[in-house]
Amino acid sequence: MSRVVTARTTEESLLASIVELCHAARVQEVSLNESSTFNEVVVQLVRETMREVARSIDAYSDGKKLLRASIAKVEQNILEEPRASVTEEELAGSLKTAAKLLERTARELSSLSTRLSESRRQRRVRERVTYSPDFGGGTEIHQIGLEGIPTALLARPSGRQSLKCDLTTLSETLGCEVEGDAFPYEIVLDEHLFVLDDDGSVFVLVEGLPEREVEVVTRLLQRIAGQLYP
């Protein structure tokens, strides 16, 4: 029997929570403006969106612009989610709260992003690499650590949709062991340990390995990603 698990990003999980809160509010005939839980989840979603935007190579160097762009993205995603049925008026209060509470976070993320971009330009930190569909549908392989001194590798699907990960097919195709009853799952391939997290990312430590061995582990990670991100 095939074992298939669903992986989704933190943003997707928070959006799903918003949908549930909206449904509950409709059933109970109460206003979302009166729901502190709805307010908190929207703020969390804006925070996570800022973190994701700040990771990009073309991140905003100004905290206010980063915050405004993230709020606009969250507003669009919620309003375009048909299951939520939220109006701009119902959402406005929560977004205003997010703008107030996350000013400092936006400044800090923007500053970190600026320093990271500078390190990339000076080649002190490795940029992420997007591989072809041969290694998965738009798979991003991140080398974590300093240039030439990696400590870990991270594979992520470039798309933001939920993923159906077939662990049985993964095991049978690659001849690897998949251990665990829930996220995070451990994948053992050629004596290397990879960790599949609930957002669909796969992590592996390479600290202290010689360059040739890092290349071997990278190819193994590509093979795993090719099965998980078809």
Biotite code that builds the C-alpha atoms (Angstrom):
import biotite.structure as struc

atoms = struc.array([
    struc.Atom([0.000, 0.000, 0.000], chain_id="A", res_id=1, res_name="MET", atom_name="CA", element="C"),
    struc.Atom([1.390, 3.350, -1.060], chain_id="A", res_id=2, res_name="SER", atom_name="CA", element="C"),
    struc.Atom([2.192, 5.834, 1.698], chain_id="A", res_id=3, res_name="ARG", atom_name="CA", element="C"),
    struc.Atom([1.448, 9.393, 0.541], chain_id="A", res_id=4, res_name="VAL", atom_name="CA", element="C"),
    struc.Atom([1.812, 12.423, 2.811], chain_id="A", res_id=5, res_name="VAL", atom_name="CA", element="C"),
    struc.Atom([0.940, 16.056, 2.177], chain_id="A", res_id=6, res_name="THR", atom_name="CA", element="C"),
    struc.Atom([3.553, 18.729, 2.706], chain_id="A", res_id=7, res_name="ALA", atom_name="CA", element="C"),
    struc.Atom([2.722, 22.414, 2.678], chain_id="A", res_id=8, res_name="ARG", atom_name="CA", element="C"),
    struc.Atom([4.390, 25.662, 3.621], chain_id="A", res_id=9, res_name="THR", atom_name="CA", element="C"),
    struc.Atom([3.763, 27.579, 6.832], chain_id="A", res_id=10, res_name="THR", atom_name="CA", element="C"),
    struc.Atom([1.969, 30.229, 4.784], chain_id="A", res_id=11, res_name="GLU", atom_name="CA", element="C"),
    struc.Atom([-0.383, 27.621, 3.339], chain_id="A", res_id=12, res_name="GLU", atom_name="CA", element="C"),
    struc.Atom([-1.087, 26.209, 6.797], chain_id="A", res_id=13, res_name="SER", atom_name="CA", element="C"),
    struc.Atom([-1.920, 29.674, 8.131], chain_id="A", res_id=14, res_name="LEU", atom_name="CA", element="C"),
    struc.Atom([-4.156, 30.393, 5.137], chain_id="A", res_id=15, res_name="LEU", atom_name="CA", element="C"),
    struc.Atom([-5.978, 27.122, 5.807], chain_id="A", res_id=16, res_name="ALA", atom_name="CA", element="C"),
    struc.Atom([-6.505, 28.257, 9.417], chain_id="A", res_id=17, res_name="SER", atom_name="CA", element="C"),
    struc.Atom([-7.939, 31.532, 8.152], chain_id="A", res_id=18, res_name="ILE", atom_name="CA", element="C"),
    struc.Atom([-10.397, 29.622, 5.970], chain_id="A", res_id=19, res_name="VAL", atom_name="CA", element="C"),
    struc.Atom([-11.519, 27.579, 8.990], chain_id="A", res_id=20, res_name="GLU", atom_name="CA", element="C"),
    struc.Atom([-11.940, 30.701, 11.133], chain_id="A", res_id=21, res_name="LEU", atom_name="CA", element="C"),
    struc.Atom([-13.979, 32.373, 8.411], chain_id="A", res_id=22, res_name="CYS", atom_name="CA", element="C"),
    struc.Atom([-16.244, 29.355, 8.126], chain_id="A", res_id=23, res_name="HIS", atom_name="CA", element="C"),
    struc.Atom([-16.726, 29.242, 11.903], chain_id="A", res_id=24, res_name="ALA", atom_name="CA", element="C"),
    struc.Atom([-17.568, 32.947, 11.975], chain_id="A", res_id=25, res_name="ALA", atom_name="CA", element="C"),
    struc.Atom([-20.226, 32.491, 9.283], chain_id="A", res_id=26, res_name="ARG", atom_name="CA", element="C"),
    struc.Atom([-21.792, 29.535, 11.102], chain_id="A", res_id=27, res_name="VAL", atom_name="CA", element="C"),
    struc.Atom([-21.838, 31.392, 14.433], chain_id="A", res_id=28, res_name="GLN", atom_name="CA", element="C"),
    struc.Atom([-22.939, 34.620, 12.726], chain_id="A", res_id=29, res_name="GLU", atom_name="CA", element="C"),
    struc.Atom([-20.196, 36.695, 14.356], chain_id="A", res_id=30, res_name="VAL", atom_name="CA", element="C"),
    struc.Atom([-17.963, 39.366, 12.863], chain_id="A", res_id=31, res_name="SER", atom_name="CA", element="C"),
    struc.Atom([-14.357, 38.552, 12.044], chain_id="A", res_id=32, res_name="LEU", atom_name="CA", element="C"),
    struc.Atom([-13.470, 41.974, 13.413], chain_id="A", res_id=33, res_name="ASN", atom_name="CA", element="C"),
    struc.Atom([-14.370, 40.637, 16.858], chain_id="A", res_id=34, res_name="GLU", atom_name="CA", element="C"),
    struc.Atom([-12.118, 37.576, 16.556], chain_id="A", res_id=35, res_name="SER", atom_name="CA", element="C"),
    struc.Atom([-8.746, 37.995, 18.256], chain_id="A", res_id=36, res_name="SER", atom_name="CA", element="C"),
    struc.Atom([-7.688, 34.598, 16.884], chain_id="A", res_id=37, res_name="THR", atom_name="CA", element="C"),
    struc.Atom([-8.358, 35.698, 13.302], chain_id="A", res_id=38, res_name="PHE", atom_name="CA", element="C"),
    struc.Atom([-6.358, 38.841, 13.969], chain_id="A", res_id=39, res_name="ASN", atom_name="CA", element="C"),
    struc.Atom([-3.402, 36.855, 15.358], chain_id="A", res_id=40, res_name="GLU", atom_name="CA", element="C"),
    struc.Atom([-3.333, 34.404, 12.456], chain_id="A", res_id=41, res_name="VAL", atom_name="CA", element="C"),
    struc.Atom([-3.343, 37.219, 9.887], chain_id="A", res_id=42, res_name="VAL", atom_name="CA", element="C"),
    struc.Atom([-0.419, 38.871, 11.694], chain_id="A", res_id=43, res_name="VAL", atom_name="CA", element="C"),
    struc.Atom([1.456, 35.538, 11.683], chain_id="A", res_id=44, res_name="GLN", atom_name="CA", element="C"),
    struc.Atom([0.788, 35.145, 7.969], chain_id="A", res_id=45, res_name="LEU", atom_name="CA", element="C"),
    struc.Atom([2.201, 38.603, 7.225], chain_id="A", res_id=46, res_name="VAL", atom_name="CA", element="C"),
    struc.Atom([5.276, 37.782, 9.336], chain_id="A", res_id=47, res_name="ARG", atom_name="CA", element="C"),
    struc.Atom([5.917, 34.510, 7.493], chain_id="A", res_id=48, res_name="GLU", atom_name="CA", element="C"),
    struc.Atom([5.379, 36.208, 4.139], chain_id="A", res_id=49, res_name="THR", atom_name="CA", element="C"),
    struc.Atom([7.954, 38.857, 5.043], chain_id="A", res_id=50, res_name="MET", atom_name="CA", element="C"),
    struc.Atom([10.460, 36.152, 5.897], chain_id="A", res_id=51, res_name="ARG", atom_name="CA", element="C"),
    struc.Atom([9.889, 34.450, 2.571], chain_id="A", res_id=52, res_name="GLU", atom_name="CA", element="C"),
    struc.Atom([10.181, 37.705, 0.621], chain_id="A", res_id=53, res_name="VAL", atom_name="CA", element="C"),
    struc.Atom([13.319, 38.679, 2.543], chain_id="A", res_id=54, res_name="ALA", atom_name="CA", element="C"),
    struc.Atom([15.004, 35.418, 1.477], chain_id="A", res_id=55, res_name="ARG", atom_name="CA", element="C"),
    struc.Atom([14.747, 36.289, -2.200], chain_id="A", res_id=56, res_name="SER", atom_name="CA", element="C"),
    struc.Atom([17.739, 37.651, -4.078], chain_id="A", res_id=57, res_name="ILE", atom_name="CA", element="C"),
    struc.Atom([15.781, 40.768, -5.087], chain_id="A", res_id=58, res_name="ASP", atom_name="CA", element="C"),
    struc.Atom([14.573, 41.479, -1.547], chain_id="A", res_id=59, res_name="ALA", atom_name="CA", element="C"),
    struc.Atom([13.534, 44.950, -0.441], chain_id="A", res_id=60, res_name="TYR", atom_name="CA", element="C"),
    struc.Atom([16.294, 47.025, 1.175], chain_id="A", res_id=61, res_name="SER", atom_name="CA", element="C"),
    struc.Atom([13.741, 49.229, 2.952], chain_id="A", res_id=62, res_name="ASP", atom_name="CA", element="C"),
    struc.Atom([11.756, 47.783, 5.857], chain_id="A", res_id=63, res_name="GLY", atom_name="CA", element="C"),
    struc.Atom([8.638, 49.829, 5.146], chain_id="A", res_id=64, res_name="LYS", atom_name="CA", element="C"),
    struc.Atom([8.551, 48.682, 1.525], chain_id="A", res_id=65, res_name="LYS", atom_name="CA", element="C"),
    struc.Atom([9.074, 45.077, 2.610], chain_id="A", res_id=66, res_name="LEU", atom_name="CA", element="C"),
    struc.Atom([6.182, 45.316, 5.065], chain_id="A", res_id=67, res_name="LEU", atom_name="CA", element="C"),
    struc.Atom([3.849, 47.015, 2.574], chain_id="A", res_id=68, res_name="ARG", atom_name="CA", element="C"),
    struc.Atom([4.638, 44.465, -0.134], chain_id="A", res_id=69, res_name="ALA", atom_name="CA", element="C"),
    struc.Atom([4.062, 41.563, 2.265], chain_id="A", res_id=70, res_name="SER", atom_name="CA", element="C"),
    struc.Atom([0.756, 42.988, 3.510], chain_id="A", res_id=71, res_name="ILE", atom_name="CA", element="C"),
    struc.Atom([-0.396, 43.507, -0.077], chain_id="A", res_id=72, res_name="ALA", atom_name="CA", element="C"),
    struc.Atom([0.512, 39.921, -0.949], chain_id="A", res_id=73, res_name="LYS", atom_name="CA", element="C"),
    struc.Atom([-1.328, 38.539, 2.082], chain_id="A", res_id=74, res_name="VAL", atom_name="CA", element="C"),
    struc.Atom([-4.385, 40.673, 1.346], chain_id="A", res_id=75, res_name="GLU", atom_name="CA", element="C"),
    struc.Atom([-4.480, 39.450, -2.249], chain_id="A", res_id=76, res_name="GLN", atom_name="CA", element="C"),
    struc.Atom([-4.061, 35.797, -1.269], chain_id="A", res_id=77, res_name="ASN", atom_name="CA", element="C"),
    struc.Atom([-6.845, 35.943, 1.327], chain_id="A", res_id=78, res_name="ILE", atom_name="CA", element="C"),
    struc.Atom([-9.274, 37.889, -0.853], chain_id="A", res_id=79, res_name="LEU", atom_name="CA", element="C"),
    struc.Atom([-8.663, 35.529, -3.786], chain_id="A", res_id=80, res_name="GLU", atom_name="CA", element="C"),
    struc.Atom([-9.237, 32.428, -1.626], chain_id="A", res_id=81, res_name="GLU", atom_name="CA", element="C"),
    struc.Atom([-12.851, 31.489, -2.494], chain_id="A", res_id=82, res_name="PRO", atom_name="CA", element="C"),
    struc.Atom([-13.313, 29.356, 0.624], chain_id="A", res_id=83, res_name="ARG", atom_name="CA", element="C"),
    struc.Atom([-12.558, 32.319, 2.893], chain_id="A", res_id=84, res_name="ALA", atom_name="CA", element="C"),
    struc.Atom([-15.210, 34.746, 1.584], chain_id="A", res_id=85, res_name="SER", atom_name="CA", element="C"),
    struc.Atom([-13.592, 37.699, 3.352], chain_id="A", res_id=86, res_name="VAL", atom_name="CA", element="C"),
    struc.Atom([-14.312, 41.303, 2.426], chain_id="A", res_id=87, res_name="THR", atom_name="CA", element="C"),
    struc.Atom([-11.724, 44.076, 2.318], chain_id="A", res_id=88, res_name="GLU", atom_name="CA", element="C"),
    struc.Atom([-13.510, 45.761, 5.227], chain_id="A", res_id=89, res_name="GLU", atom_name="CA", element="C"),
    struc.Atom([-13.301, 42.637, 7.402], chain_id="A", res_id=90, res_name="GLU", atom_name="CA", element="C"),
    struc.Atom([-9.617, 42.223, 6.620], chain_id="A", res_id=91, res_name="LEU", atom_name="CA", element="C"),
    struc.Atom([-8.587, 45.862, 6.976], chain_id="A", res_id=92, res_name="ALA", atom_name="CA", element="C"),
    struc.Atom([-8.412, 45.867, 10.780], chain_id="A", res_id=93, res_name="GLY", atom_name="CA", element="C"),
    struc.Atom([-6.146, 42.826, 10.986], chain_id="A", res_id=94, res_name="SER", atom_name="CA", element="C"),
    struc.Atom([-3.820, 44.166, 8.295], chain_id="A", res_id=95, res_name="LEU", atom_name="CA", element="C"),
    struc.Atom([-3.611, 47.491, 10.113], chain_id="A", res_id=96, res_name="LYS", atom_name="CA", element="C"),
    struc.Atom([-2.640, 45.637, 13.284], chain_id="A", res_id=97, res_name="THR", atom_name="CA", element="C"),
    struc.Atom([0.020, 43.697, 11.364], chain_id="A", res_id=98, res_name="ALA", atom_name="CA", element="C"),
    struc.Atom([1.455, 46.928, 9.959], chain_id="A", res_id=99, res_name="ALA", atom_name="CA", element="C"),
    struc.Atom([1.790, 48.316, 13.480], chain_id="A", res_id=100, res_name="LYS", atom_name="CA", element="C"),
    struc.Atom([3.131, 45.216, 15.218], chain_id="A", res_id=101, res_name="LEU", atom_name="CA", element="C"),
    struc.Atom([5.620, 44.164, 12.548], chain_id="A", res_id=102, res_name="LEU", atom_name="CA", element="C"),
    struc.Atom([7.450, 47.449, 11.898], chain_id="A", res_id=103, res_name="GLU", atom_name="CA", element="C"),
    struc.Atom([10.499, 46.397, 13.907], chain_id="A", res_id=104, res_name="ARG", atom_name="CA", element="C"),
    struc.Atom([10.520, 42.892, 12.430], chain_id="A", res_id=105, res_name="THR", atom_name="CA", element="C"),
    struc.Atom([10.415, 44.385, 8.933], chain_id="A", res_id=106, res_name="ALA", atom_name="CA", element="C"),
    struc.Atom([13.405, 46.623, 9.668], chain_id="A", res_id=107, res_name="ARG", atom_name="CA", element="C"),
    struc.Atom([15.417, 43.697, 11.045], chain_id="A", res_id=108, res_name="GLU", atom_name="CA", element="C"),
    struc.Atom([14.569, 41.401, 8.136], chain_id="A", res_id=109, res_name="LEU", atom_name="CA", element="C"),
    struc.Atom([15.378, 44.131, 5.636], chain_id="A", res_id=110, res_name="SER", atom_name="CA", element="C"),
    struc.Atom([18.740, 44.762, 7.286], chain_id="A", res_id=111, res_name="SER", atom_name="CA", element="C"),
    struc.Atom([19.594, 41.058, 7.281], chain_id="A", res_id=112, res_name="LEU", atom_name="CA", element="C"),
    struc.Atom([18.527, 40.768, 3.659], chain_id="A", res_id=113, res_name="SER", atom_name="CA", element="C"),
    struc.Atom([20.735, 43.704, 2.673], chain_id="A", res_id=114, res_name="THR", atom_name="CA", element="C"),
    struc.Atom([23.759, 42.176, 4.394], chain_id="A", res_id=115, res_name="ARG", atom_name="CA", element="C"),
    struc.Atom([23.066, 38.809, 2.786], chain_id="A", res_id=116, res_name="LEU", atom_name="CA", element="C"),
    struc.Atom([22.826, 40.407, -0.665], chain_id="A", res_id=117, res_name="SER", atom_name="CA", element="C"),
    struc.Atom([26.166, 42.117, -0.075], chain_id="A", res_id=118, res_name="GLU", atom_name="CA", element="C"),
    struc.Atom([27.718, 38.803, 0.958], chain_id="A", res_id=119, res_name="SER", atom_name="CA", element="C"),
    struc.Atom([26.365, 37.211, -2.211], chain_id="A", res_id=120, res_name="ARG", atom_name="CA", element="C"),
    struc.Atom([27.925, 39.959, -4.319], chain_id="A", res_id=121, res_name="ARG", atom_name="CA", element="C"),
    struc.Atom([31.258, 39.400, -2.593], chain_id="A", res_id=122, res_name="GLN", atom_name="CA", element="C"),
    struc.Atom([30.826, 35.626, -2.990], chain_id="A", res_id=123, res_name="ARG", atom_name="CA", element="C"),
    struc.Atom([31.083, 34.980, 0.740], chain_id="A", res_id=124, res_name="ARG", atom_name="CA", element="C"),
    struc.Atom([27.719, 33.205, 0.788], chain_id="A", res_id=125, res_name="VAL", atom_name="CA", element="C"),
    struc.Atom([26.433, 30.809, -1.840], chain_id="A", res_id=126, res_name="ARG", atom_name="CA", element="C"),
    struc.Atom([23.348, 31.811, -3.813], chain_id="A", res_id=127, res_name="GLU", atom_name="CA", element="C"),
    struc.Atom([20.588, 29.291, -4.264], chain_id="A", res_id=128, res_name="ARG", atom_name="CA", element="C"),
    struc.Atom([20.614, 27.270, -7.445], chain_id="A", res_id=129, res_name="VAL", atom_name="CA", element="C"),
    struc.Atom([17.486, 26.327, -9.377], chain_id="A", res_id=130, res_name="THR", atom_name="CA", element="C"),
    struc.Atom([17.833, 23.025, -11.186], chain_id="A", res_id=131, res_name="TYR", atom_name="CA", element="C"),
    struc.Atom([16.038, 21.864, -14.310], chain_id="A", res_id=132, res_name="SER", atom_name="CA", element="C"),
    struc.Atom([12.895, 19.675, -14.274], chain_id="A", res_id=133, res_name="PRO", atom_name="CA", element="C"),
    struc.Atom([15.229, 16.685, -14.734], chain_id="A", res_id=134, res_name="ASP", atom_name="CA", element="C"),
    struc.Atom([15.882, 17.012, -11.012], chain_id="A", res_id=135, res_name="PHE", atom_name="CA", element="C"),
    struc.Atom([12.342, 17.969, -10.079], chain_id="A", res_id=136, res_name="GLY", atom_name="CA", element="C"),
    struc.Atom([9.895, 20.668, -11.140], chain_id="A", res_id=137, res_name="GLY", atom_name="CA", element="C"),
    struc.Atom([11.782, 23.852, -10.436], chain_id="A", res_id=138, res_name="GLY", atom_name="CA", element="C"),
    struc.Atom([13.816, 22.482, -7.546], chain_id="A", res_id=139, res_name="THR", atom_name="CA", element="C"),
    struc.Atom([15.890, 24.960, -5.547], chain_id="A", res_id=140, res_name="GLU", atom_name="CA", element="C"),
    struc.Atom([19.081, 23.615, -3.986], chain_id="A", res_id=141, res_name="ILE", atom_name="CA", element="C"),
    struc.Atom([20.492, 25.909, -1.294], chain_id="A", res_id=142, res_name="HIS", atom_name="CA", element="C"),
    struc.Atom([24.056, 25.491, -0.065], chain_id="A", res_id=143, res_name="GLN", atom_name="CA", element="C"),
    struc.Atom([24.100, 26.807, 3.494], chain_id="A", res_id=144, res_name="ILE", atom_name="CA", element="C"),
    struc.Atom([27.326, 28.280, 4.825], chain_id="A", res_id=145, res_name="GLY", atom_name="CA", element="C"),
    struc.Atom([30.257, 30.273, 3.514], chain_id="A", res_id=146, res_name="LEU", atom_name="CA", element="C"),
    struc.Atom([31.582, 30.062, -0.021], chain_id="A", res_id=147, res_name="GLU", atom_name="CA", element="C"),
    struc.Atom([33.664, 26.906, -0.235], chain_id="A", res_id=148, res_name="GLY", atom_name="CA", element="C"),
    struc.Atom([32.789, 25.857, 3.338], chain_id="A", res_id=149, res_name="ILE", atom_name="CA", element="C"),
    struc.Atom([29.219, 24.491, 3.215], chain_id="A", res_id=150, res_name="PRO", atom_name="CA", element="C"),
    struc.Atom([27.605, 23.163, 6.370], chain_id="A", res_id=151, res_name="THR", atom_name="CA", element="C"),
    struc.Atom([24.343, 21.852, 4.913], chain_id="A", res_id=152, res_name="ALA", atom_name="CA", element="C"),
    struc.Atom([22.248, 21.496, 1.775], chain_id="A", res_id=153, res_name="LEU", atom_name="CA", element="C"),
    struc.Atom([18.544, 22.289, 1.495], chain_id="A", res_id=154, res_name="LEU", atom_name="CA", element="C"),
    struc.Atom([16.210, 21.334, -1.342], chain_id="A", res_id=155, res_name="ALA", atom_name="CA", element="C"),
    struc.Atom([12.902, 23.139, -1.774], chain_id="A", res_id=156, res_name="ARG", atom_name="CA", element="C"),
    struc.Atom([10.202, 23.089, -4.451], chain_id="A", res_id=157, res_name="PRO", atom_name="CA", element="C"),
    struc.Atom([10.151, 26.480, -6.169], chain_id="A", res_id=158, res_name="SER", atom_name="CA", element="C"),
    struc.Atom([6.342, 26.387, -6.450], chain_id="A", res_id=159, res_name="GLY", atom_name="CA", element="C"),
    struc.Atom([4.250, 27.225, -3.391], chain_id="A", res_id=160, res_name="ARG", atom_name="CA", element="C"),
    struc.Atom([1.504, 24.642, -3.910], chain_id="A", res_id=161, res_name="GLN", atom_name="CA", element="C"),
    struc.Atom([0.930, 21.753, -1.509], chain_id="A", res_id=162, res_name="SER", atom_name="CA", element="C"),
    struc.Atom([2.874, 18.619, -2.333], chain_id="A", res_id=163, res_name="LEU", atom_name="CA", element="C"),
    struc.Atom([1.755, 15.006, -2.310], chain_id="A", res_id=164, res_name="LYS", atom_name="CA", element="C"),
    struc.Atom([4.897, 13.099, -1.332], chain_id="A", res_id=165, res_name="CYS", atom_name="CA", element="C"),
    struc.Atom([4.745, 9.391, -2.175], chain_id="A", res_id=166, res_name="ASP", atom_name="CA", element="C"),
    struc.Atom([7.170, 7.877, 0.328], chain_id="A", res_id=167, res_name="LEU", atom_name="CA", element="C"),
    struc.Atom([6.618, 4.320, -0.900], chain_id="A", res_id=168, res_name="THR", atom_name="CA", element="C"),
    struc.Atom([7.549, 5.184, -4.489], chain_id="A", res_id=169, res_name="THR", atom_name="CA", element="C"),
    struc.Atom([10.517, 7.184, -3.205], chain_id="A", res_id=170, res_name="LEU", atom_name="CA", element="C"),
    struc.Atom([11.785, 4.173, -1.272], chain_id="A", res_id=171, res_name="SER", atom_name="CA", element="C"),
    struc.Atom([11.198, 1.667, -4.068], chain_id="A", res_id=172, res_name="GLU", atom_name="CA", element="C"),
    struc.Atom([12.660, 3.847, -6.831], chain_id="A", res_id=173, res_name="THR", atom_name="CA", element="C"),
    struc.Atom([15.807, 5.001, -5.057], chain_id="A", res_id=174, res_name="LEU", atom_name="CA", element="C"),
    struc.Atom([16.307, 2.002, -2.790], chain_id="A", res_id=175, res_name="GLY", atom_name="CA", element="C"),
    struc.Atom([16.385, 4.240, 0.263], chain_id="A", res_id=176, res_name="CYS", atom_name="CA", element="C"),
    struc.Atom([14.958, 3.773, 3.748], chain_id="A", res_id=177, res_name="GLU", atom_name="CA", element="C"),
    struc.Atom([12.191, 6.117, 4.914], chain_id="A", res_id=178, res_name="VAL", atom_name="CA", element="C"),
    struc.Atom([11.703, 6.203, 8.667], chain_id="A", res_id=179, res_name="GLU", atom_name="CA", element="C"),
    struc.Atom([9.068, 7.897, 10.813], chain_id="A", res_id=180, res_name="GLY", atom_name="CA", element="C"),
    struc.Atom([5.310, 7.972, 11.257], chain_id="A", res_id=181, res_name="ASP", atom_name="CA", element="C"),
    struc.Atom([4.930, 11.744, 10.830], chain_id="A", res_id=182, res_name="ALA", atom_name="CA", element="C"),
    struc.Atom([6.942, 14.790, 9.807], chain_id="A", res_id=183, res_name="PHE", atom_name="CA", element="C"),
    struc.Atom([9.882, 15.139, 9.932], chain_id="A", res_id=184, res_name="PRO", atom_name="CA", element="C"),
    struc.Atom([10.682, 11.920, 8.046], chain_id="A", res_id=185, res_name="TYR", atom_name="CA", element="C"),
    struc.Atom([14.226, 10.541, 7.882], chain_id="A", res_id=186, res_name="GLU", atom_name="CA", element="C"),
    struc.Atom([15.481, 9.345, 4.505], chain_id="A", res_id=187, res_name="ILE", atom_name="CA", element="C"),
    struc.Atom([18.638, 7.225, 4.462], chain_id="A", res_id=188, res_name="VAL", atom_name="CA", element="C"),
    struc.Atom([20.283, 6.942, 1.044], chain_id="A", res_id=189, res_name="LEU", atom_name="CA", element="C"),
    struc.Atom([23.815, 5.575, 0.552], chain_id="A", res_id=190, res_name="ASP", atom_name="CA", element="C"),
    struc.Atom([24.449, 5.971, 4.296], chain_id="A", res_id=191, res_name="GLU", atom_name="CA", element="C"),
    struc.Atom([23.585, 9.689, 4.220], chain_id="A", res_id=192, res_name="HIS", atom_name="CA", element="C"),
    struc.Atom([20.710, 11.003, 6.354], chain_id="A", res_id=193, res_name="LEU", atom_name="CA", element="C"),
    struc.Atom([18.231, 13.418, 4.751], chain_id="A", res_id=194, res_name="PHE", atom_name="CA", element="C"),
    struc.Atom([15.322, 15.007, 6.640], chain_id="A", res_id=195, res_name="VAL", atom_name="CA", element="C"),
    struc.Atom([11.967, 15.691, 4.942], chain_id="A", res_id=196, res_name="LEU", atom_name="CA", element="C"),
    struc.Atom([10.116, 18.471, 6.767], chain_id="A", res_id=197, res_name="ASP", atom_name="CA", element="C"),
    struc.Atom([6.411, 19.336, 6.707], chain_id="A", res_id=198, res_name="ASP", atom_name="CA", element="C"),
    struc.Atom([6.940, 22.202, 4.236], chain_id="A", res_id=199, res_name="ASP", atom_name="CA", element="C"),
    struc.Atom([8.345, 19.776, 1.656], chain_id="A", res_id=200, res_name="GLY", atom_name="CA", element="C"),
    struc.Atom([11.976, 20.806, 2.116], chain_id="A", res_id=201, res_name="SER", atom_name="CA", element="C"),
    struc.Atom([14.766, 18.235, 2.429], chain_id="A", res_id=202, res_name="VAL", atom_name="CA", element="C"),
    struc.Atom([17.799, 18.981, 4.611], chain_id="A", res_id=203, res_name="PHE", atom_name="CA", element="C"),
    struc.Atom([21.159, 17.215, 4.878], chain_id="A", res_id=204, res_name="VAL", atom_name="CA", element="C"),
    struc.Atom([24.315, 18.063, 6.833], chain_id="A", res_id=205, res_name="LEU", atom_name="CA", element="C"),
    struc.Atom([27.608, 18.190, 4.893], chain_id="A", res_id=206, res_name="VAL", atom_name="CA", element="C"),
    struc.Atom([29.794, 19.994, 7.423], chain_id="A", res_id=207, res_name="GLU", atom_name="CA", element="C"),
    struc.Atom([33.352, 18.689, 7.402], chain_id="A", res_id=208, res_name="GLY", atom_name="CA", element="C"),
    struc.Atom([32.937, 16.640, 4.216], chain_id="A", res_id=209, res_name="LEU", atom_name="CA", element="C"),
    struc.Atom([35.515, 17.031, 1.424], chain_id="A", res_id=210, res_name="PRO", atom_name="CA", element="C"),
    struc.Atom([34.388, 18.861, -1.708], chain_id="A", res_id=211, res_name="GLU", atom_name="CA", element="C"),
    struc.Atom([34.082, 15.672, -3.755], chain_id="A", res_id=212, res_name="ARG", atom_name="CA", element="C"),
    struc.Atom([31.810, 14.102, -1.131], chain_id="A", res_id=213, res_name="GLU", atom_name="CA", element="C"),
    struc.Atom([29.658, 17.256, -1.012], chain_id="A", res_id=214, res_name="VAL", atom_name="CA", element="C"),
    struc.Atom([29.153, 16.859, -4.766], chain_id="A", res_id=215, res_name="GLU", atom_name="CA", element="C"),
    struc.Atom([28.074, 13.248, -4.212], chain_id="A", res_id=216, res_name="VAL", atom_name="CA", element="C"),
    struc.Atom([25.562, 14.277, -1.525], chain_id="A", res_id=217, res_name="VAL", atom_name="CA", element="C"),
    struc.Atom([24.269, 17.055, -3.788], chain_id="A", res_id=218, res_name="THR", atom_name="CA", element="C"),
    struc.Atom([23.525, 14.519, -6.523], chain_id="A", res_id=219, res_name="ARG", atom_name="CA", element="C"),
    struc.Atom([21.748, 12.284, -4.005], chain_id="A", res_id=220, res_name="LEU", atom_name="CA", element="C"),
    struc.Atom([19.660, 15.257, -2.880], chain_id="A", res_id=221, res_name="LEU", atom_name="CA", element="C"),
    struc.Atom([18.803, 15.993, -6.508], chain_id="A", res_id=222, res_name="GLN", atom_name="CA", element="C"),
    struc.Atom([17.593, 12.417, -6.952], chain_id="A", res_id=223, res_name="ARG", atom_name="CA", element="C"),
    struc.Atom([15.385, 12.649, -3.858], chain_id="A", res_id=224, res_name="ILE", atom_name="CA", element="C"),
    struc.Atom([14.001, 16.005, -5.020], chain_id="A", res_id=225, res_name="ALA", atom_name="CA", element="C"),
    struc.Atom([13.314, 14.529, -8.450], chain_id="A", res_id=226, res_name="GLY", atom_name="CA", element="C"),
    struc.Atom([10.990, 11.987, -6.834], chain_id="A", res_id=227, res_name="GLN", atom_name="CA", element="C"),
    struc.Atom([9.336, 14.335, -4.339], chain_id="A", res_id=228, res_name="LEU", atom_name="CA", element="C"),
    struc.Atom([8.865, 17.323, -6.679], chain_id="A", res_id=229, res_name="TYR", atom_name="CA", element="C"),
    struc.Atom([7.733, 15.771, -9.994], chain_id="A", res_id=230, res_name="PRO", atom_name="CA", element="C"),
])
